[in-house]
Amino acid sequence: MKLELYQRVALCRDMPLYQLQKGDVAMLVDRVPPPREGEDDGCVLEIFNALGESILVVAVSPSDVEPLRADEVLAVRSLVQANSP
């Protein structure tokens, strides 16, 4: 399935480097060319907090995201890690 720009998507895997978890919602804001010929374009995602403020922009593989579905419900979690000072 081709994802459209400015479509909301959900992450398909955890991304501990960015404190993101599978199921987190992001907005697809751009595509980037693949590093090697024959590979898929990358997806540039913008992550927002619960208030709608932009907190992160990250590039991922298209296989790392999926479109949202009508049978899913959004949830809220803290971005602060439990072991942070």
C-alpha positions in Angstrom: 0.0 0.0 0.0 1.4 3.4 -1.0 1.4 5.9 1.9 0.3 9.4 1.1 2.1 12.5 2.3 0.5 14.1 5.4 -1.1 10.8 6.3 -1.0 9.6 9.9 0.8 6.4 10.3 1.7 4.0 13.2 5.2 2.7 13.9 5.5 -1.1 13.4 8.5 -1.5 15.7 10.1 0.1 18.8 12.8 2.8 18.2 14.6 3.0 21.5 17.1 5.6 20.2 14.3 8.1 19.8 12.2 6.8 22.8 9.5 5.7 20.3 7.4 2.6 20.6 5.5 0.3 18.3 2.1 1.8 17.8 3.2 5.5 18.3 1.4 7.8 15.8 3.4 10.0 13.4 2.7 12.1 10.3 4.4 11.2 7.0 5.8 14.6 5.9 8.3 13.7 3.1 10.0 11.0 1.2 13.8 10.6 0.7 15.6 8.8 -2.1 16.9 5.3 -1.2 20.6 4.9 -0.4 20.9 2.2 -3.0 19.3 1.7 -6.4 16.4 -0.8 -6.3 15.4 0.0 -2.7 12.3 1.8 -1.5 12.3 5.5 -0.7 12.6 6.4 3.0 9.8 8.0 4.9 10.3 11.2 6.9 8.0 11.3 9.9 7.1 14.1 12.3 6.2 13.1 15.8 3.9 15.2 17.9 3.1 15.2 21.6 -0.4 14.9 22.9 -0.9 18.7 22.6 0.0 18.7 18.9 3.4 20.2 19.4 6.2 18.9 17.1 8.8 17.0 19.1 10.9 15.0 16.6 11.5 14.5 12.9 13.0 11.1 11.9 13.6 9.2 8.7 12.6 5.5 8.6 12.1 2.7 6.2 8.6 2.3 4.7 8.4 -1.1 6.4 8.7 0.6 9.8 5.2 2.2 9.4 1.7 1.3 8.5 -1.5 3.3 7.9 -3.9 3.8 10.8 -7.1 1.7 10.8 -10.6 2.5 11.8 -10.6 -0.2 14.4 -7.7 1.3 16.3 -7.8 3.7 19.3 -5.2 6.3 20.2 -3.6 6.2 23.6 -1.3 8.5 25.6 2.0 7.6 27.3 4.9 9.6 28.8 7.9 10.1 26.6 10.1 10.4 29.7 12.0 7.2 30.4 11.4 5.6 33.8 15.2 5.7 34.6 15.7 9.3 33.6 17.0 11.7 36.4 
